[in-house]
């Protein structure tokens, strides 16, 4: 079988399969790293929420700047005025197993930057009153990455009531709110001074320190694909080798038939 495997065509295919398997193995490693980062990120959120230290949002997020993974769950502060007239609600957000809505309000900072802020959670849309837009406030909270925009067919709408959006996506907010705007959002943990009836705050994500099994399953799939690629090459070589053996046996049988003495008839 080794001689069959050393044929130029099988050696060339082996190189291709090894390259493909190498890429798939690296993708598996990347997914495993993502699984580890998920647990680390949630732990960071817990630690940041418990810590009293925060940094100005400008040190973490800037308008139109690409969102950096290091910014996730950073504890930041931002000072400015609420734009209550532009407030939006985000439905289908559970809290302690109860369905409700996020209250998403733009905070216009001193330099004119718009910061999307999840001020809290309500069980019913009627509970989400607009904040006082005249008083300067300082908001403290955890940074989160923008959520992916919904993919819809041309002309299709979300079907939500006016004043509601289905996700906190920078691409959607860009057409609704003043610019410039940061490319993430803040989940508020406190406001000073507290000028409005307090909403139910959205708690930070929690973690038991374990891996994200969704990413782990993707890692296992990529490693399985890498193994399958090598097994596929092995099977092709084995089938070719068996074919050669079968042809050799058939040729030997033909040679024996030709060498057998002819039977005479009297």
PyMOL commands that set and color helices and strands:
alter all, ss='L'
color gray80, all
select helices_A, chain A and resi 2-5+8-50+57-59+69-71+84-86+125-127+170-173+213-259
alter helices_A, ss='H'
color red, helices_A
select strands_A, chain A and resi 55-56+75-82+88-90+101-109+114-122+137-145+164-165+181-192
alter strands_A, ss='S'
color yellow, strands_A
deselect
rebuild
show_as cartoon
